[in-house]
Amino acid sequence: RTPRERGLLQLRDAENGRERLLDLTSDSARAAVATCRRAHDQGLSRALDGLAIDHVILGSIDPPLPALLRLFRRRRGGQR
């Protein structure tokens, strides 16, 4: 999810420690970030589905319990 706040967002890559600044002041920049995030999540889901791996994509803002309960209900129903 794109952060609610507007402005500059400092990001650090957990693997290599590189830092980047992301400008979220304009609507077009925010829309581009949201589009990239959705495309990434959809690609990841397709790849995991293709390998028959159960998965849930969790955000850092939303509570995880509803998404996990949906996954468990799907499993109980025999769906993937």
Chimera marker file (.cmm) of the C-alpha trace (Angstrom):
<marker_set name="trace">
<marker id="1" x="0.000" y="0.000" z="0.000" r="1" g="1" b="0" radius="0.5"/>
<marker id="2" x="1.198" y="3.499" z="-0.759" r="1" g="1" b="0" radius="0.5"/>
<marker id="3" x="1.790" y="5.491" z="2.437" r="1" g="1" b="0" radius="0.5"/>
<marker id="4" x="-0.990" y="7.940" z="3.293" r="1" g="1" b="0" radius="0.5"/>
<marker id="5" x="1.440" y="10.749" z="3.946" r="1" g="1" b="0" radius="0.5"/>
<marker id="6" x="2.837" y="12.855" z="1.132" r="1" g="1" b="0" radius="0.5"/>
<marker id="7" x="6.451" y="13.934" z="0.896" r="1" g="1" b="0" radius="0.5"/>
<marker id="8" x="9.803" y="12.237" z="0.804" r="1" g="1" b="0" radius="0.5"/>
<marker id="9" x="10.113" y="8.648" z="1.978" r="1" g="1" b="0" radius="0.5"/>
<marker id="10" x="13.550" y="7.257" z="2.800" r="1" g="1" b="0" radius="0.5"/>
<marker id="11" x="13.947" y="3.565" z="1.976" r="1" g="1" b="0" radius="0.5"/>
<marker id="12" x="16.794" y="1.221" z="2.854" r="1" g="1" b="0" radius="0.5"/>
<marker id="13" x="17.419" y="-2.060" z="1.061" r="1" g="1" b="0" radius="0.5"/>
<marker id="14" x="17.585" y="-4.766" z="3.732" r="1" g="1" b="0" radius="0.5"/>
<marker id="15" x="19.990" y="-6.880" z="1.683" r="1" g="1" b="0" radius="0.5"/>
<marker id="16" x="22.643" y="-4.370" z="0.658" r="1" g="1" b="0" radius="0.5"/>
<marker id="17" x="21.978" y="-1.391" z="2.946" r="1" g="1" b="0" radius="0.5"/>
<marker id="18" x="21.601" y="1.074" z="0.060" r="1" g="1" b="0" radius="0.5"/>
<marker id="19" x="19.358" y="4.000" z="0.807" r="1" g="1" b="0" radius="0.5"/>
<marker id="20" x="17.047" y="5.735" z="-1.628" r="1" g="1" b="0" radius="0.5"/>
<marker id="21" x="14.693" y="8.665" z="-1.414" r="1" g="1" b="0" radius="0.5"/>
<marker id="22" x="11.217" y="8.266" z="-2.907" r="1" g="1" b="0" radius="0.5"/>
<marker id="23" x="9.245" y="11.432" z="-3.679" r="1" g="1" b="0" radius="0.5"/>
<marker id="24" x="5.552" y="10.888" z="-2.946" r="1" g="1" b="0" radius="0.5"/>
<marker id="25" x="4.431" y="14.496" z="-3.235" r="1" g="1" b="0" radius="0.5"/>
<marker id="26" x="2.644" y="14.251" z="-6.594" r="1" g="1" b="0" radius="0.5"/>
<marker id="27" x="-0.460" y="12.234" z="-7.408" r="1" g="1" b="0" radius="0.5"/>
<marker id="28" x="1.237" y="10.764" z="-10.481" r="1" g="1" b="0" radius="0.5"/>
<marker id="29" x="4.206" y="9.509" z="-8.438" r="1" g="1" b="0" radius="0.5"/>
<marker id="30" x="1.883" y="7.962" z="-5.872" r="1" g="1" b="0" radius="0.5"/>
<marker id="31" x="-0.146" y="6.292" z="-8.635" r="1" g="1" b="0" radius="0.5"/>
<marker id="32" x="3.039" y="4.909" z="-10.218" r="1" g="1" b="0" radius="0.5"/>
<marker id="33" x="4.183" y="3.444" z="-6.899" r="1" g="1" b="0" radius="0.5"/>
<marker id="34" x="0.760" y="1.850" z="-6.350" r="1" g="1" b="0" radius="0.5"/>
<marker id="35" x="0.788" y="0.389" z="-9.873" r="1" g="1" b="0" radius="0.5"/>
<marker id="36" x="4.273" y="-1.085" z="-9.394" r="1" g="1" b="0" radius="0.5"/>
<marker id="37" x="3.287" y="-2.560" z="-6.036" r="1" g="1" b="0" radius="0.5"/>
<marker id="38" x="0.171" y="-4.206" z="-7.488" r="1" g="1" b="0" radius="0.5"/>
<marker id="39" x="2.124" y="-5.603" z="-10.438" r="1" g="1" b="0" radius="0.5"/>
<marker id="40" x="4.768" y="-7.014" z="-8.084" r="1" g="1" b="0" radius="0.5"/>
<marker id="41" x="2.182" y="-8.616" z="-5.810" r="1" g="1" b="0" radius="0.5"/>
<marker id="42" x="0.250" y="-10.088" z="-8.755" r="1" g="1" b="0" radius="0.5"/>
<marker id="43" x="3.423" y="-11.513" z="-10.294" r="1" g="1" b="0" radius="0.5"/>
<marker id="44" x="4.469" y="-13.034" z="-6.996" r="1" g="1" b="0" radius="0.5"/>
<marker id="45" x="1.015" y="-14.556" z="-6.510" r="1" g="1" b="0" radius="0.5"/>
<marker id="46" x="1.042" y="-16.043" z="-10.028" r="1" g="1" b="0" radius="0.5"/>
<marker id="47" x="4.486" y="-17.547" z="-9.474" r="1" g="1" b="0" radius="0.5"/>
<marker id="48" x="3.506" y="-19.089" z="-6.136" r="1" g="1" b="0" radius="0.5"/>
<marker id="49" x="0.174" y="-20.319" z="-7.499" r="1" g="1" b="0" radius="0.5"/>
<marker id="50" x="2.053" y="-21.964" z="-10.367" r="1" g="1" b="0" radius="0.5"/>
<marker id="51" x="4.110" y="-23.870" z="-7.822" r="1" g="1" b="0" radius="0.5"/>
<marker id="52" x="1.007" y="-24.764" z="-5.757" r="1" g="1" b="0" radius="0.5"/>
<marker id="53" x="2.363" y="-22.833" z="-2.759" r="1" g="1" b="0" radius="0.5"/>
<marker id="54" x="-0.193" y="-21.362" z="-0.363" r="1" g="1" b="0" radius="0.5"/>
<marker id="55" x="0.550" y="-17.736" z="0.353" r="1" g="1" b="0" radius="0.5"/>
<marker id="56" x="-0.814" y="-14.517" z="1.777" r="1" g="1" b="0" radius="0.5"/>
<marker id="57" x="0.559" y="-11.097" z="0.936" r="1" g="1" b="0" radius="0.5"/>
<marker id="58" x="0.456" y="-9.005" z="4.093" r="1" g="1" b="0" radius="0.5"/>
<marker id="59" x="0.919" y="-5.277" z="4.408" r="1" g="1" b="0" radius="0.5"/>
<marker id="60" x="2.490" y="-3.432" z="7.286" r="1" g="1" b="0" radius="0.5"/>
<marker id="61" x="-0.619" y="-1.328" z="7.966" r="1" g="1" b="0" radius="0.5"/>
<marker id="62" x="-3.519" y="-3.789" z="7.779" r="1" g="1" b="0" radius="0.5"/>
<marker id="63" x="-4.103" y="-6.366" z="10.498" r="1" g="1" b="0" radius="0.5"/>
<marker id="64" x="-2.928" y="-9.810" z="9.298" r="1" g="1" b="0" radius="0.5"/>
<marker id="65" x="-5.656" y="-11.893" z="10.944" r="1" g="1" b="0" radius="0.5"/>
<marker id="66" x="-8.441" y="-11.450" z="8.321" r="1" g="1" b="0" radius="0.5"/>
<marker id="67" x="-6.109" y="-12.438" z="5.465" r="1" g="1" b="0" radius="0.5"/>
<marker id="68" x="-4.808" y="-15.445" z="7.399" r="1" g="1" b="0" radius="0.5"/>
<marker id="69" x="-8.328" y="-16.580" z="8.257" r="1" g="1" b="0" radius="0.5"/>
<marker id="70" x="-9.276" y="-16.413" z="4.551" r="1" g="1" b="0" radius="0.5"/>
<marker id="71" x="-6.257" y="-18.591" z="3.738" r="1" g="1" b="0" radius="0.5"/>
<marker id="72" x="-7.188" y="-21.155" z="6.397" r="1" g="1" b="0" radius="0.5"/>
<marker id="73" x="-10.810" y="-21.251" z="5.198" r="1" g="1" b="0" radius="0.5"/>
<marker id="74" x="-9.629" y="-21.847" z="1.620" r="1" g="1" b="0" radius="0.5"/>
<marker id="75" x="-7.374" y="-24.649" z="2.820" r="1" g="1" b="0" radius="0.5"/>
<marker id="76" x="-10.179" y="-26.239" z="4.809" r="1" g="1" b="0" radius="0.5"/>
<marker id="77" x="-12.390" y="-26.122" z="1.723" r="1" g="1" b="0" radius="0.5"/>
<marker id="78" x="-9.722" y="-27.848" z="-0.373" r="1" g="1" b="0" radius="0.5"/>
<marker id="79" x="-9.018" y="-24.780" z="-2.509" r="1" g="1" b="0" radius="0.5"/>
<marker id="80" x="-5.614" y="-23.329" z="-3.234" r="1" g="1" b="0" radius="0.5"/>
<link id1="1" id2="2" r="1" g="1" b="0" radius="0.2"/>
<link id1="2" id2="3" r="1" g="1" b="0" radius="0.2"/>
<link id1="3" id2="4" r="1" g="1" b="0" radius="0.2"/>
<link id1="4" id2="5" r="1" g="1" b="0" radius="0.2"/>
<link id1="5" id2="6" r="1" g="1" b="0" radius="0.2"/>
<link id1="6" id2="7" r="1" g="1" b="0" radius="0.2"/>
<link id1="7" id2="8" r="1" g="1" b="0" radius="0.2"/>
<link id1="8" id2="9" r="1" g="1" b="0" radius="0.2"/>
<link id1="9" id2="10" r="1" g="1" b="0" radius="0.2"/>
<link id1="10" id2="11" r="1" g="1" b="0" radius="0.2"/>
<link id1="11" id2="12" r="1" g="1" b="0" radius="0.2"/>
<link id1="12" id2="13" r="1" g="1" b="0" radius="0.2"/>
<link id1="13" id2="14" r="1" g="1" b="0" radius="0.2"/>
<link id1="14" id2="15" r="1" g="1" b="0" radius="0.2"/>
<link id1="15" id2="16" r="1" g="1" b="0" radius="0.2"/>
<link id1="16" id2="17" r="1" g="1" b="0" radius="0.2"/>
<link id1="17" id2="18" r="1" g="1" b="0" radius="0.2"/>
<link id1="18" id2="19" r="1" g="1" b="0" radius="0.2"/>
<link id1="19" id2="20" r="1" g="1" b="0" radius="0.2"/>
<link id1="20" id2="21" r="1" g="1" b="0" radius="0.2"/>
<link id1="21" id2="22" r="1" g="1" b="0" radius="0.2"/>
<link id1="22" id2="23" r="1" g="1" b="0" radius="0.2"/>
<link id1="23" id2="24" r="1" g="1" b="0" radius="0.2"/>
<link id1="24" id2="25" r="1" g="1" b="0" radius="0.2"/>
<link id1="25" id2="26" r="1" g="1" b="0" radius="0.2"/>
<link id1="26" id2="27" r="1" g="1" b="0" radius="0.2"/>
<link id1="27" id2="28" r="1" g="1" b="0" radius="0.2"/>
<link id1="28" id2="29" r="1" g="1" b="0" radius="0.2"/>
<link id1="29" id2="30" r="1" g="1" b="0" radius="0.2"/>
<link id1="30" id2="31" r="1" g="1" b="0" radius="0.2"/>
<link id1="31" id2="32" r="1" g="1" b="0" radius="0.2"/>
<link id1="32" id2="33" r="1" g="1" b="0" radius="0.2"/>
<link id1="33" id2="34" r="1" g="1" b="0" radius="0.2"/>
<link id1="34" id2="35" r="1" g="1" b="0" radius="0.2"/>
<link id1="35" id2="36" r="1" g="1" b="0" radius="0.2"/>
<link id1="36" id2="37" r="1" g="1" b="0" radius="0.2"/>
<link id1="37" id2="38" r="1" g="1" b="0" radius="0.2"/>
<link id1="38" id2="39" r="1" g="1" b="0" radius="0.2"/>
<link id1="39" id2="40" r="1" g="1" b="0" radius="0.2"/>
<link id1="40" id2="41" r="1" g="1" b="0" radius="0.2"/>
<link id1="41" id2="42" r="1" g="1" b="0" radius="0.2"/>
<link id1="42" id2="43" r="1" g="1" b="0" radius="0.2"/>
<link id1="43" id2="44" r="1" g="1" b="0" radius="0.2"/>
<link id1="44" id2="45" r="1" g="1" b="0" radius="0.2"/>
<link id1="45" id2="46" r="1" g="1" b="0" radius="0.2"/>
<link id1="46" id2="47" r="1" g="1" b="0" radius="0.2"/>
<link id1="47" id2="48" r="1" g="1" b="0" radius="0.2"/>
<link id1="48" id2="49" r="1" g="1" b="0" radius="0.2"/>
<link id1="49" id2="50" r="1" g="1" b="0" radius="0.2"/>
<link id1="50" id2="51" r="1" g="1" b="0" radius="0.2"/>
<link id1="51" id2="52" r="1" g="1" b="0" radius="0.2"/>
<link id1="52" id2="53" r="1" g="1" b="0" radius="0.2"/>
<link id1="53" id2="54" r="1" g="1" b="0" radius="0.2"/>
<link id1="54" id2="55" r="1" g="1" b="0" radius="0.2"/>
<link id1="55" id2="56" r="1" g="1" b="0" radius="0.2"/>
<link id1="56" id2="57" r="1" g="1" b="0" radius="0.2"/>
<link id1="57" id2="58" r="1" g="1" b="0" radius="0.2"/>
<link id1="58" id2="59" r="1" g="1" b="0" radius="0.2"/>
<link id1="59" id2="60" r="1" g="1" b="0" radius="0.2"/>
<link id1="60" id2="61" r="1" g="1" b="0" radius="0.2"/>
<link id1="61" id2="62" r="1" g="1" b="0" radius="0.2"/>
<link id1="62" id2="63" r="1" g="1" b="0" radius="0.2"/>
<link id1="63" id2="64" r="1" g="1" b="0" radius="0.2"/>
<link id1="64" id2="65" r="1" g="1" b="0" radius="0.2"/>
<link id1="65" id2="66" r="1" g="1" b="0" radius="0.2"/>
<link id1="66" id2="67" r="1" g="1" b="0" radius="0.2"/>
<link id1="67" id2="68" r="1" g="1" b="0" radius="0.2"/>
<link id1="68" id2="69" r="1" g="1" b="0" radius="0.2"/>
<link id1="69" id2="70" r="1" g="1" b="0" radius="0.2"/>
<link id1="70" id2="71" r="1" g="1" b="0" radius="0.2"/>
<link id1="71" id2="72" r="1" g="1" b="0" radius="0.2"/>
<link id1="72" id2="73" r="1" g="1" b="0" radius="0.2"/>
<link id1="73" id2="74" r="1" g="1" b="0" radius="0.2"/>
<link id1="74" id2="75" r="1" g="1" b="0" radius="0.2"/>
<link id1="75" id2="76" r="1" g="1" b="0" radius="0.2"/>
<link id1="76" id2="77" r="1" g="1" b="0" radius="0.2"/>
<link id1="77" id2="78" r="1" g="1" b="0" radius="0.2"/>
<link id1="78" id2="79" r="1" g="1" b="0" radius="0.2"/>
<link id1="79" id2="80" r="1" g="1" b="0" radius="0.2"/>
</marker_set>
